[in-house]
Every structure is written in C-alpha cells, then in structure tokens.
Amino acid sequence: MKKKGIILCVVIGVALLVGGGAYVYGNSQPTPAVAVKTTPLSKATLQNTISATGVIESYTKVKVSDTSNDKIEKLYVSVGQWVDKDDWLCQLYNKEGDSYSYVKATASGTITAMNAVKGNPANGELFTIEDTNDLKVRGKIKEADLNHIHKNMPVLVKSDATGDTVFPGNLTKIAPTAIKTETATSSTATKAEFEVEIDLPSDTTGLKIGMTTRLSIISEERPDVFCVPFEALVMNDSGQSCVYVAKENPVEQGSFTVESIPITTGLETDSLIEIAGDLLSDGLAIISQPQTVQPGMAVTTVQPGTTVTEELTV
C-alpha cells in the first residue's frame, strides 16, 4: 500500500512537471507577426476645386450691319474665313442710283456667322467677326460656391474635343448679380447661378468658339506637402493625431515594429489630408489600416494590392 502511494506521487509529480514545462514553453514563444499594408510617404500638391461649366467665346466679337436695303450683289467671304480690317465682305447694288457700294470688315478676325444672302436686300446684321486666337470662357457657377471664389484664381479648363489636355486659365470676372431666368413656379424653381469669365492662354490649340468646357476653379492649394488617405490617421490616448509606421528591425531583416508618429493636419481634399511633423520623411512606410495594430507590435509588410488574408494564409 505504501509502495502504491509512492508511485502515485511520482506520477503526479511528473505530470505537473510536464504540464508546467509545456505551459512555460507555450507562453515563451513569440506572438506571430501581423501582416499589414504600407504606403511610402511622399509629397504632392493638394488642391480643392470648384466645378463649373462654360462655353468658349472670343474677346473680339463684332457685328457688321447695313440697313440700306440695297441688293446684295456679290459675296466675297464665307464662314470660317479670316479677314483683315477694311477687307470687302460683300458688294451692294443700288438700283435707283445704278451704283455699287461695299460692306467692309470693321475688325480683323474670322467670319463665324453670315446672314448675308446673295440677291437679298441688306437690312440688319450681315456678318459676325470674331478673333479665334483671343479666347475666353464664359461660365456659370452655383450660388453655394460664390463665396469660395475670387478674381485671379487659377482655373483648369478641359473639353471633350481636346481629351486630357488641360488649359490653364485665370478667373477674371464674377458677375455681381445672378443670371436672369424666366419666372418659375415653386416646383420648378432652381437655385441662382452667377456668370464668370476665364481668360485663356495664348496657345489654345484645339479649342474652338462655341465648345462646351469643364472648369475646375482652384479655391485652395498646398504645393509639395506630405499627405495620406484619411483612413491612415489614428488618435492616441492623449487625443493627438498620429500615423503608424512600420519601422524595420535593424537586427532581423524583414521584421518590423509598429511606431506611432505624432502629426498635425492641414488641407483636406475628397480623399487625402495634409500632414506635417518633425519626424516625417520621404519613404516612411505608413500603415494603411492602423486600427488593426498597436505601437510596439511586430508586423510584416505586404505589397500594395495584396490582401492581408492571402498573405496570412501563405
């Protein structure tokens, strides 16, 4: 009986020793590193823009008229033709005096419209002359955006006809009153719009009078600043905005540790936010989803476009 008790104590002791060793061993193993996506920190130009639409016009638009009622005997020009000032546009014949006279161009430019018809009497506007090399955009802006713009703001001008080409413009005029519209009922009434004018550069290759354009008025701009997506920001326990970076372990290559860097924020766009801080530098591995980790945690990084679940499964 005494021998059985000794054997039982030995068995229990061995079991405790093995179990305790297993527990210590299990808890002494390092926690597997979490896979995170990172984006290298870089500088960019951030812009906030106000969208509008407009139509290409010429600064020079001259109507050439004649009210003599003399017969239009001969036409010398056609739509699209360039004329110089004092060039003949058409010849008129006065039957009573059996005499001829000429309607001349009052400015240099391109004939963009003709009401003159051979054989008809001259009575009113006959020709429209515009300078196709001196263009502007006449646009409309919504009432809600009016207080966010002012003269001399830069404007980016694009059109369907010119594809991705961007023409740099300058906001030169903002109408003091809204565009007048027909009286509308309460069910069809729309918010007021205001007319604006945008000066275009001298090289407007591809733009034609009458084209519809898309306007981006730059209301705010921050050149050459660090910026990150909104989701890369996190708040620390002190209420300070931070970004988490994956800092490489100098001893173990390919091993990273989460480090918190305090920052201040600036200009916000639809998807990005300006950040600044003494510890920021080009190329820092910004953790894209910092809510999934904590400072001091061991992590591994994955390439952009790779899902974390795929990386963890490998």
C-alpha positions in Angstrom: 0.0 0.0 0.0 2.8 2.3 0.9 4.6 1.5 -2.3 1.5 2.3 -4.4 1.3 5.8 -2.7 4.9 6.5 -3.6 4.3 5.5 -7.2 1.2 7.7 -7.4 3.1 10.7 -6.0 5.8 10.2 -8.6 3.3 10.0 -11.5 1.6 13.2 -10.3 4.9 15.0 -10.0 5.9 14.0 -13.5 2.6 15.1 -14.8 2.9 18.5 -13.1 6.4 18.9 -14.4 5.5 18.1 -18.0 2.4 20.3 -17.9 4.2 23.2 -16.4 7.0 22.9 -18.9 4.5 22.9 -21.7 2.8 26.0 -20.3 6.1 27.9 -19.9 7.2 26.8 -23.4 3.9 27.9 -25.0 4.0 31.3 -23.3 7.6 31.9 -24.1 7.0 31.6 -27.9 6.9 35.0 -29.7 3.4 36.2 -30.9 3.1 35.7 -34.7 3.7 39.0 -36.6 0.6 40.6 -38.1 0.6 41.3 -41.8 -0.1 45.0 -42.7 -0.3 47.0 -45.9 2.0 50.0 -46.1 2.4 53.0 -48.4 5.6 55.0 -48.8 5.1 58.6 -47.6 5.7 61.2 -50.3 4.9 64.8 -51.1 2.3 66.1 -53.5 0.3 69.1 -54.4 -3.1 69.1 -52.8 -6.0 71.1 -54.4 -9.6 71.8 -53.6 -11.5 72.8 -56.7 -15.0 74.1 -57.5 -16.6 72.6 -60.6 -18.4 74.6 -63.2 -19.2 74.5 -67.0 -18.6 77.1 -69.7 -18.6 78.0 -73.4 -15.6 79.1 -75.5 -16.0 82.7 -76.7 -13.8 85.4 -78.3 -12.9 88.6 -76.7 -13.4 90.2 -80.1 -17.0 89.8 -81.4 -18.1 92.4 -84.0 -21.4 92.5 -85.8 -21.3 94.1 -89.2 -24.6 95.6 -90.3 -26.1 97.5 -93.2 -29.6 99.0 -93.4 -29.6 100.5 -96.9 -31.9 97.8 -98.4 -29.6 97.7 -101.4 -29.4 94.4 -103.1 -26.5 92.1 -102.1 -24.9 91.6 -105.5 -21.8 89.7 -104.6 -20.3 87.9 -101.6 -16.5 87.9 -101.0 -16.2 85.8 -97.8 -17.6 82.6 -96.2 -17.9 81.3 -92.7 -14.6 80.2 -91.3 -12.6 82.7 -93.4 -10.1 85.1 -91.8 -10.4 88.8 -92.8 -8.4 91.9 -92.1 -10.0 95.2 -91.1 -11.4 97.1 -94.2 -11.5 93.9 -96.3 -14.6 93.8 -98.6 -17.2 91.4 -97.3 -19.9 91.9 -99.9 -20.9 94.2 -102.8 -24.3 96.1 -102.8 -26.2 97.4 -105.8 -28.4 100.5 -105.6 -31.0 100.3 -108.4 -32.2 103.9 -108.2 -28.7 105.3 -108.5 -27.3 102.5 -110.6 -24.3 102.4 -108.2 -22.3 99.9 -106.3 -21.0 100.1 -102.7 -19.1 97.7 -100.4 -19.6 96.4 -96.9 -16.2 96.3 -95.2 -14.9 94.4 -92.2 -14.7 96.7 -89.1 -12.2 94.4 -87.3 -9.8 91.6 -88.1 -10.9 88.1 -87.3 -12.7 85.0 -88.5 -16.2 85.1 -90.1 -18.2 83.0 -87.6 -21.7 83.8 -88.9 -23.3 85.1 -92.1 -26.8 86.4 -92.6 -26.0 88.0 -95.9 -27.5 86.1 -98.8 -26.8 87.0 -102.4 -29.8 88.6 -104.1 -31.4 89.7 -100.8 -31.6 93.2 -99.6 -29.1 94.4 -97.0 -31.2 95.1 -93.9 -29.6 94.4 -90.5 -26.8 92.3 -89.3 -24.9 90.7 -92.2 -21.7 89.3 -90.7 -20.2 88.3 -87.4 -16.4 88.6 -87.0 -14.5 87.0 -84.1 -10.9 86.7 -83.2 -10.4 82.9 -82.8 -6.9 83.5 -81.4 -8.0 85.6 -78.4 -10.4 83.3 -76.5 -12.1 83.3 -73.1 -14.6 81.0 -71.3 -18.0 82.3 -70.2 -19.1 80.0 -67.4 -21.8 79.6 -64.7 -21.2 78.9 -61.0 -23.6 77.8 -58.4 -24.8 80.2 -55.7 -23.4 77.9 -52.9 -19.9 78.2 -54.4 -19.9 82.0 -54.9 -18.3 82.9 -51.5 -15.4 80.5 -52.1 -14.1 82.2 -55.2 -12.4 85.5 -56.1 -10.8 87.1 -59.1 -7.4 85.9 -60.3 -7.9 82.3 -59.0 -6.3 79.7 -61.3 -8.7 77.6 -63.4 -8.2 74.3 -65.1 -10.1 74.1 -68.4 -10.9 70.9 -70.3 -13.2 69.9 -73.2 -14.4 66.7 -74.7 -12.8 67.6 -78.0 -9.3 68.1 -76.6 -9.4 65.0 -74.3 -7.0 65.0 -71.4 -5.3 68.3 -72.4 -5.6 70.9 -69.6 -5.6 74.6 -70.4 -4.5 76.9 -67.6 -6.9 79.8 -67.2 -7.4 82.7 -64.9 -10.7 83.9 -63.3 -11.1 87.5 -64.4 -14.7 88.3 -63.8 -17.5 87.4 -61.4 -20.9 88.9 -62.1 -22.4 91.0 -59.3 -25.9 89.7 -59.9 -27.4 86.3 -60.7 -28.2 85.2 -64.3 -31.8 86.2 -65.0 -34.1 83.4 -65.8 -37.8 83.1 -66.7 -40.2 83.2 -63.7 -40.5 79.6 -62.3 -43.1 78.0 -60.1 -42.1 76.7 -56.7 -42.0 73.2 -58.1 -39.6 74.0 -60.9 -37.5 76.8 -59.4 -33.7 76.3 -59.3 -31.0 77.9 -57.2 -29.4 81.0 -58.7 -26.3 80.9 -60.9 -23.7 83.6 -61.5 -21.7 84.2 -64.6 -17.9 84.1 -64.6 -15.3 84.8 -67.2 -12.0 82.9 -67.5 -9.1 84.2 -69.5 -7.2 81.6 -71.6 -3.5 81.4 -72.5 -2.3 82.4 -75.9 -1.9 78.7 -77.0 -5.4 77.3 -77.3 -4.8 74.8 -80.0 -7.8 72.5 -80.3 -10.3 74.9 -78.7 -13.0 76.4 -80.9 -15.6 79.1 -80.4 -18.8 77.5 -79.1 -17.2 74.5 -77.5 -18.5 73.4 -74.1 -15.9 73.2 -71.4 -15.5 71.7 -67.9 -14.0 74.1 -65.4 -12.1 73.4 -62.1 -11.6 76.6 -60.2 -8.7 76.0 -57.7 -10.0 77.5 -54.4 -7.2 76.1 -52.2 -3.8 74.7 -53.0 -0.8 73.3 -51.0 2.2 72.5 -53.1 4.8 70.0 -52.1 3.3 68.7 -48.8 3.1 65.3 -47.2 -0.3 63.7 -47.5 -2.1 60.5 -46.6 -5.5 59.0 -47.0 -7.9 59.8 -44.2 -8.0 56.1 -43.0 -4.3 56.3 -42.3 -4.9 58.6 -39.4 -5.3 57.4 -35.8 -5.8 59.2 -32.5 -3.6 58.3 -29.5 -4.7 58.3 -25.8 -3.8 62.0 -25.5 -6.1 63.0 -28.3 -3.1 63.7 -30.6 -3.4 62.8 -34.3 -0.8 60.2 -35.4 0.2 57.9 -38.2 1.6 54.4 -37.6 4.7 53.4 -39.5 6.4 50.0 -39.9 9.9 50.5 -38.6 12.4 47.8 -39.8 14.3 45.9 -37.1 18.0 46.6 -37.7 19.0 43.2 -36.3 16.4 40.9 -38.0 15.9 41.7 -41.7 12.3 41.7 -42.8 11.0 42.2 -39.3 9.1 45.4 -38.5 7.7 47.1 -35.4 4.8 49.5 -35.3 5.8 53.0 -34.3 3.5 55.9 -33.6 4.4 59.4 -35.0 2.5 62.4 -33.9 1.4 64.8 -36.7 -0.6 67.9 -37.3 -3.2 68.1 -40.1 -3.8 70.7 -42.8 -5.7 70.9 -46.1 -8.3 68.2 -46.7 -9.5 67.1 -50.2 -12.0 64.4 -51.0 -9.6 61.6 -50.3 -6.4 63.0 -48.9 -5.3 65.1 -46.0 -2.1 67.2 -45.5 0.1 66.1 -42.6 3.2 67.7 -41.0 5.6 66.7 -38.2 9.3 66.8 -37.3 9.6 63.0 -37.6 8.2 62.7 -41.1 10.4 62.0 -44.0 10.1 60.7 -47.6 9.7 57.0 -47.9 8.3 56.2 -44.4 6.2 53.0 -44.5 2.8 54.4 -43.5 0.5 51.6 -42.3 -2.7 52.0 -44.3 -5.1 50.5 -41.7 -3.6 51.5 -38.3 -6.8 50.5 -36.4 -5.7 46.8 -36.7 -2.4 47.2 -34.8 -0.8 48.9 -31.8 2.5 50.6 -31.2 5.2 48.1 -30.4 3.6 45.2 -32.2 5.7 43.0 -34.5 4.4 43.2 -38.1 5.3 42.1 -41.6 4.6 44.2 -44.7 2.7 43.2 -47.8 2.9 44.7 -51.3 0.1 47.2 -52.3 -2.8 45.4 -53.9 -2.2 42.2 -51.9 -5.0 41.2 -49.5 -3.9 40.6 -45.9 -5.9 37.3 -45.8 -3.9 36.0 -48.8 -0.6 36.9 -47.1 -1.5 35.3 -43.8 -2.6 32.0 -45.5 0.7 31.5 -47.3 
